[in-house]
Amino acid sequence: MASLPTTETAGALPRLAAKLPGLALAGVIGGTAILMVRASGMQAVSPVLVAIGLGLVLRAVIGRAPAVAAPGLAVASKPLMRLGVALLGLQVTAGDILGLGLDGILAALAALSVTLSLARPLGRLVGVEPRLATVIGGGTAICGASAAAAVGSAVRARDDEIAYAVGVVTLFGTAVMALWPLLGTALGLDDRAYGLWIGASVHEVAQVVAAGFQHGTAAGEVSVIAKLARVAMLAPVVGLLVWAADRAARRGDHAIEDAEAAAAKVPVPWFAVGFVALAGLNSLGVVPEEVRHVSAAATPIMLTVALAAIGFGTDLGKVKARGIRPVILGLMLTLVVGAVPLAVVSVLG
C-alpha cells in the first residue's frame, strides 16, 4: 500500500508531460494574439478573434495538427475554456444587476430571450444547422466569443462550428460597436437609455466599453453594468441548454444534438455551476480584491488560449464549406438583439 502514491505520481507525470506540447502551442498562439492587439492599439478588437484566426491560418499552413499536440490542445480547448468561463462569475454581483432598475433588467432579459428563441427558427429559414444556429444565437445574445464557446460546449458543437460562430459573432459585434453610437445620437437617446441599449445589444465587453463611453462617462458606466447583467445570464442559459439536450437525448430527438451525441449522457455543466457559485461569493463581498483583480487579468488570457486551441484544431475547409448562410443568420440575430432592447428602453424610458 505504501507504494501506491508513488505509482500514481509516476503515472501522472507522463500524462502531464504529454499535454505540455499542445498547451505550449496554444499558449504561443494566444500570447501572440494578445501582443498583436496591444501593439495595434485597437483595444476594442477581441484577442480571442485574433487567436482563433491565427490558429486557423497556422493549421491551414501545416495541413494537419501534430499528434504530439493533441492531448494539450484538448485540455486548452475544453477544461481551460470552461475554467475561464467559470471565473467570469467573479466579475458579476447581484448588486450590479439590481442597480440597473426594472427597465434595464427587462431590456437585458428581453434581448437575450428573444434572440435565443429566434436563433433556431431563423437558422432553419436560411438553412443553418440547429446546433450551429444555437451557438451563434448564444454568442450574440449573451457576451460574444466566450458565450459562443460555452454554449458550443453545452450542445457539443464541433470545433469548426465554434470557430465559425466566434467569427460571425465578433464580426457583427465590431460592426455595431461603430454603428450603434451613430444611431443612438440620431435617435436622441439620453445617457441612461443609451447605456442600457448598448449594454444589452453589443456583444463583447470591450466593444461595449468602446461604444458606451462615446456617449459620455455616465452612459458608459450604465452600459458596462447592463453588459454584466447579460454576462450573469450565461450560466442559466448553459444550464437550460444542457437540460434541453438531455431531454432531447431521452426522447430520441436529434434537433439539438446529432444522433451520436444524443445517445450519450449529457454531462453536468460544472463550469456554469462554478460561475454561479463565484458570482454568489462575489455578491456577498467575501472574495478578496486581489483575487478579483488576478481573475480579471487571467480570465481573458485563458479564453484567448482556449480559442487559439479551437482555431488550431479546426479544419478551415470545413468552415469554408458552410458558406455564407451562418453569416446571414448572424446579421439577422444582431438586428434582433439591437431592436428588442431599444424598443424596451424607448417604451419604458
C-alpha positions as CSV (number, residue, x, y, z in Angstrom):
1,M,0.0,0.0,0.0
2,A,2.9,2.4,0.7
3,S,4.0,2.3,-2.9
4,L,0.6,3.3,-4.3
5,P,1.0,7.1,-4.1
6,T,4.5,6.7,-5.8
7,T,3.0,4.6,-8.6
8,E,0.1,7.1,-9.1
9,T,2.6,10.0,-9.1
10,A,4.8,8.2,-11.6
11,G,1.8,7.7,-13.9
12,A,0.6,11.3,-13.6
13,L,3.9,12.8,-14.6
14,P,3.9,11.2,-18.1
15,R,0.3,12.3,-18.6
16,L,1.2,15.8,-17.7
17,A,4.2,15.8,-19.9
18,A,2.1,14.6,-22.8
19,K,-0.1,17.6,-22.5
20,L,2.7,20.2,-22.4
21,P,3.4,20.5,-26.2
22,G,-0.3,21.2,-27.1
23,L,-0.7,23.6,-24.2
24,A,2.5,25.4,-25.2
25,L,1.4,25.7,-28.8
26,A,-2.0,27.1,-27.7
27,G,-0.2,29.5,-25.3
28,V,2.1,30.8,-28.0
29,I,-0.7,31.4,-30.4
30,G,-2.8,33.0,-27.7
31,G,0.1,35.1,-26.5
32,T,0.9,36.3,-30.0
33,A,-2.8,37.3,-30.5
34,I,-2.8,39.4,-27.2
35,L,0.5,41.1,-28.2
36,M,-0.8,41.9,-31.7
37,V,-3.9,43.5,-30.2
38,R,-1.9,45.6,-27.7
39,A,0.6,46.6,-30.3
40,S,-2.2,47.7,-32.7
41,G,-3.8,49.9,-30.0
42,M,-7.2,48.6,-31.1
43,Q,-8.3,47.5,-27.6
44,A,-11.9,47.0,-28.8
45,V,-10.7,44.2,-31.0
46,S,-11.1,40.9,-29.1
47,P,-7.9,38.9,-28.8
48,V,-9.9,35.7,-29.0
49,L,-10.9,36.5,-32.6
50,V,-7.2,37.1,-33.5
51,A,-6.2,33.9,-31.6
52,I,-8.8,31.8,-33.4
53,G,-7.8,33.4,-36.7
54,L,-4.1,32.7,-36.1
55,G,-4.9,29.1,-35.2
56,L,-6.9,28.6,-38.3
57,V,-4.1,30.0,-40.5
58,L,-1.4,28.1,-38.8
59,R,-3.4,24.9,-39.1
60,A,-4.0,25.6,-42.8
61,V,-0.3,26.1,-43.4
62,I,0.7,23.0,-41.5
63,G,-2.1,20.9,-43.0
64,R,-2.6,18.6,-40.1
65,A,-2.4,19.0,-36.3
66,P,0.7,17.2,-34.9
67,A,-0.3,14.1,-33.0
68,V,2.0,15.1,-30.1
69,A,0.0,18.3,-29.6
70,A,-3.4,16.7,-29.5
71,P,-3.7,16.0,-25.7
72,G,-2.7,19.5,-24.7
73,L,-4.9,21.1,-27.3
74,A,-7.8,19.1,-25.9
75,V,-7.1,20.4,-22.4
76,A,-6.8,24.0,-23.7
77,S,-10.0,23.9,-25.8
78,K,-12.2,22.4,-23.1
79,P,-11.2,22.4,-19.4
80,L,-9.2,25.6,-19.7
81,M,-12.1,27.3,-21.6
82,R,-14.6,26.1,-19.0
83,L,-12.4,27.4,-16.1
84,G,-12.2,30.8,-17.8
85,V,-16.0,30.9,-18.2
86,A,-16.5,29.9,-14.5
87,L,-14.1,32.7,-13.4
88,L,-16.3,35.3,-15.2
89,G,-18.5,34.9,-12.2
90,L,-16.1,37.0,-10.2
91,Q,-16.9,40.0,-12.5
92,V,-20.6,39.9,-11.6
93,T,-22.5,40.8,-8.5
94,A,-26.2,40.8,-7.7
95,G,-26.0,44.4,-6.7
96,D,-24.8,45.4,-10.2
97,I,-27.7,43.7,-11.8
98,L,-30.3,45.1,-9.4
99,G,-28.8,48.6,-9.8
100,L,-30.0,48.6,-13.4
101,G,-33.6,49.1,-12.4
102,L,-36.6,47.4,-13.8
103,D,-36.3,48.8,-17.2
104,G,-32.6,47.8,-17.5
105,I,-33.3,44.2,-16.3
106,L,-36.2,43.9,-18.7
107,A,-34.2,45.2,-21.6
108,A,-31.4,42.7,-21.0
109,L,-33.8,39.8,-20.4
110,A,-35.9,40.6,-23.5
111,A,-32.8,40.9,-25.7
112,L,-31.4,37.6,-24.6
113,S,-34.7,35.6,-24.6
114,V,-36.0,36.8,-27.9
115,T,-32.6,36.4,-29.6
116,L,-32.1,32.9,-28.3
117,S,-35.7,31.8,-29.1
118,L,-35.3,33.0,-32.7
119,A,-31.9,31.5,-33.3
120,R,-33.0,28.1,-34.5
121,P,-36.2,29.2,-36.4
122,L,-34.2,31.8,-38.3
123,G,-31.5,29.3,-38.8
124,R,-34.0,26.9,-40.4
125,L,-35.2,29.8,-42.6
126,V,-31.7,30.4,-44.0
127,G,-30.5,26.8,-43.9
128,V,-28.2,26.8,-40.9
129,E,-28.0,23.6,-38.8
130,P,-29.8,23.9,-35.4
131,R,-26.6,23.3,-33.3
132,L,-24.6,26.0,-35.2
133,A,-27.6,28.3,-35.0
134,T,-27.8,27.8,-31.2
135,V,-24.1,28.6,-30.8
136,I,-24.4,31.8,-32.9
137,G,-27.5,32.8,-31.0
138,G,-25.8,32.2,-27.7
139,G,-22.8,34.3,-28.6
140,T,-25.0,37.1,-30.0
141,A,-27.4,37.1,-27.1
142,I,-25.0,36.9,-24.1
143,C,-21.4,38.0,-24.3
144,G,-19.7,37.3,-27.6
145,A,-17.0,34.8,-28.2
146,S,-16.8,33.4,-24.6
147,A,-20.5,32.7,-24.7
148,A,-20.3,31.1,-28.1
149,A,-17.6,28.8,-26.8
150,A,-19.5,28.0,-23.6
151,V,-22.8,27.3,-25.5
152,G,-20.9,25.3,-28.0
153,S,-19.5,23.1,-25.2
154,A,-23.1,22.7,-23.8
155,V,-24.5,21.5,-27.1
156,R,-21.4,19.5,-28.0
157,A,-20.6,21.6,-31.1
158,R,-17.6,20.7,-33.2
159,D,-14.5,22.9,-33.3
160,D,-15.3,24.1,-36.8
161,E,-18.8,25.2,-35.6
162,I,-17.4,27.1,-32.6
163,A,-14.8,28.7,-34.8
164,Y,-17.3,29.8,-37.4
165,A,-19.7,31.1,-34.7
166,V,-17.0,33.1,-32.9
167,G,-16.0,34.7,-36.2
168,V,-19.6,35.6,-37.0
169,V,-20.4,37.0,-33.6
170,T,-17.2,39.0,-33.4
171,L,-17.7,40.4,-37.0
172,F,-21.1,41.9,-36.1
173,G,-20.1,42.9,-32.6
174,T,-17.4,45.0,-34.2
175,A,-19.8,46.4,-36.7
176,V,-22.4,47.5,-34.2
177,M,-19.7,48.9,-31.9
178,A,-19.2,51.5,-34.7
179,L,-22.8,51.9,-35.9
180,W,-24.9,51.9,-32.7
181,P,-23.3,55.1,-31.3
182,L,-24.3,56.9,-34.6
183,L,-27.8,55.6,-34.4
184,G,-28.1,56.4,-30.7
185,T,-27.1,60.0,-31.4
186,A,-29.6,60.2,-34.3
187,L,-32.4,58.9,-32.1
188,G,-31.5,61.4,-29.3
189,L,-31.3,58.8,-26.5
190,D,-30.4,60.2,-23.1
191,D,-27.4,58.8,-21.2
192,R,-29.3,56.1,-19.3
193,A,-31.4,54.9,-22.2
194,Y,-28.3,54.8,-24.5
195,G,-26.2,53.0,-21.9
196,L,-28.9,50.3,-21.3
197,W,-29.3,49.8,-25.0
198,I,-25.6,49.5,-25.7
199,G,-25.0,47.1,-22.8
200,A,-28.0,45.0,-23.9
201,S,-27.1,44.8,-27.6
202,V,-23.4,45.0,-28.2
203,H,-21.6,41.6,-28.0
204,E,-18.2,41.8,-26.3
205,V,-17.4,43.6,-23.1
206,A,-14.5,45.6,-24.8
207,Q,-16.9,46.6,-27.6
208,V,-19.5,47.8,-25.0
209,V,-16.9,49.9,-23.3
210,A,-15.8,51.4,-26.7
211,A,-19.4,52.2,-27.8
212,G,-20.8,53.1,-24.4
213,F,-18.2,55.8,-23.4
214,Q,-18.6,57.5,-26.8
215,H,-21.8,59.0,-25.4
216,G,-20.1,60.1,-22.2
217,T,-19.0,58.7,-18.8
218,A,-22.5,58.3,-17.4
219,A,-23.7,56.4,-20.4
220,G,-20.5,54.3,-20.4
221,E,-20.9,53.2,-16.8
222,V,-24.5,52.2,-17.3
223,S,-23.6,50.2,-20.5
224,V,-20.9,48.2,-18.6
225,I,-23.4,47.3,-15.8
226,A,-26.0,46.3,-18.4
227,K,-23.4,44.2,-20.1
228,L,-22.5,42.4,-16.8
229,A,-26.2,41.6,-16.4
230,R,-26.1,39.8,-19.7
231,V,-22.9,38.0,-18.7
232,A,-24.6,36.9,-15.5
233,M,-27.2,35.1,-17.7
234,L,-24.5,32.8,-19.2
235,A,-24.8,30.1,-16.6
236,P,-28.6,29.8,-16.5
237,V,-28.6,29.7,-20.3
238,V,-26.0,27.0,-20.5
239,G,-27.8,25.0,-17.8
240,L,-31.1,25.3,-19.8
241,L,-29.4,24.2,-23.0
242,V,-27.9,21.2,-21.2
243,W,-31.3,20.3,-19.7
244,A,-32.9,20.6,-23.2
245,A,-30.2,18.5,-24.7
246,D,-30.7,15.8,-22.0
247,R,-34.5,15.8,-22.7
248,A,-33.8,15.5,-26.4
249,A,-31.5,12.6,-25.8
250,R,-34.0,10.8,-23.7
251,R,-36.8,11.0,-26.2
252,G,-34.5,10.4,-29.2
253,D,-35.0,14.0,-30.6
254,H,-31.9,15.0,-32.6
255,A,-32.8,18.6,-33.2
256,I,-30.3,19.8,-30.8
257,E,-27.6,17.2,-31.0
258,D,-26.7,14.7,-33.7
259,A,-27.5,11.0,-33.3
260,E,-24.2,10.0,-31.8
261,A,-24.2,12.8,-29.2
262,A,-27.9,12.3,-28.3
263,A,-27.2,8.7,-27.5
264,A,-24.7,9.8,-24.8
265,K,-25.4,11.1,-21.4
266,V,-25.2,14.9,-21.3
267,P,-22.7,15.9,-18.6
268,V,-23.4,18.4,-15.8
269,P,-22.1,21.8,-16.8
270,W,-19.8,22.3,-13.8
271,F,-18.3,25.4,-15.2
272,A,-21.8,27.0,-15.2
273,V,-22.3,25.9,-11.6
274,G,-18.9,27.4,-10.8
275,F,-19.9,30.6,-12.4
276,V,-23.0,30.9,-10.2
277,A,-21.1,29.9,-7.1
278,L,-18.3,32.5,-7.7
279,A,-20.9,35.2,-8.6
280,G,-22.6,34.4,-5.3
281,L,-19.4,34.7,-3.3
282,N,-18.6,37.9,-5.1
283,S,-22.0,39.3,-4.3
284,L,-21.5,38.6,-0.6
285,G,-18.3,40.5,-0.7
286,V,-16.1,37.7,0.7
287,V,-13.8,37.5,-2.3
288,P,-10.6,39.4,-1.7
289,E,-10.0,42.3,-4.0
290,E,-6.6,40.9,-5.0
291,V,-8.3,37.7,-6.1
292,R,-10.8,39.6,-8.2
293,H,-8.0,41.6,-9.9
294,V,-6.0,38.5,-10.7
295,S,-9.0,36.7,-12.0
296,A,-10.0,39.7,-14.2
297,A,-6.5,39.6,-15.7
298,A,-6.3,35.8,-16.0
299,T,-9.7,35.1,-17.5
300,P,-9.3,36.8,-20.9
301,I,-5.9,35.1,-21.2
302,M,-7.4,31.7,-20.5
303,L,-10.2,32.3,-23.0
304,T,-7.8,33.5,-25.7
305,V,-5.5,30.4,-25.3
306,A,-8.6,28.2,-25.4
307,L,-9.9,29.8,-28.6
308,A,-6.4,29.6,-30.1
309,A,-6.6,25.8,-29.5
310,I,-10.0,25.6,-31.0
311,G,-8.8,27.6,-34.0
312,F,-5.8,25.3,-34.5
313,G,-7.9,22.2,-34.1
314,T,-10.3,23.4,-36.8
315,D,-10.1,22.3,-40.5
316,L,-10.5,25.6,-42.4
317,G,-12.0,23.6,-45.3
318,K,-15.0,22.7,-43.1
319,V,-15.5,26.3,-42.2
320,K,-15.5,27.4,-45.8
321,A,-17.9,24.6,-46.7
322,R,-20.6,26.2,-44.6
323,G,-20.8,29.1,-46.9
324,I,-22.4,32.5,-46.1
325,R,-25.6,31.3,-44.6
326,P,-24.4,31.4,-40.9
327,V,-23.2,35.0,-41.6
328,I,-26.7,35.9,-42.8
329,L,-28.1,34.3,-39.6
330,G,-25.6,36.4,-37.5
331,L,-26.7,39.6,-39.2
332,M,-30.4,38.8,-38.5
333,L,-29.8,38.0,-34.9
334,T,-27.7,41.1,-34.4
335,L,-30.5,43.2,-35.7
336,V,-32.9,41.4,-33.3
337,V,-30.6,41.9,-30.3
338,G,-30.3,45.5,-31.2
339,A,-34.0,46.2,-31.9
340,V,-35.5,44.5,-28.9
341,P,-33.8,46.4,-26.0
342,L,-34.1,49.6,-28.0
343,A,-37.8,49.1,-28.1
344,V,-37.9,48.3,-24.3
345,V,-35.9,51.3,-23.2
346,S,-37.9,53.6,-25.5
347,V,-41.2,52.4,-24.2
348,L,-40.3,52.3,-20.5
349,G,-38.0,55.3,-20.6
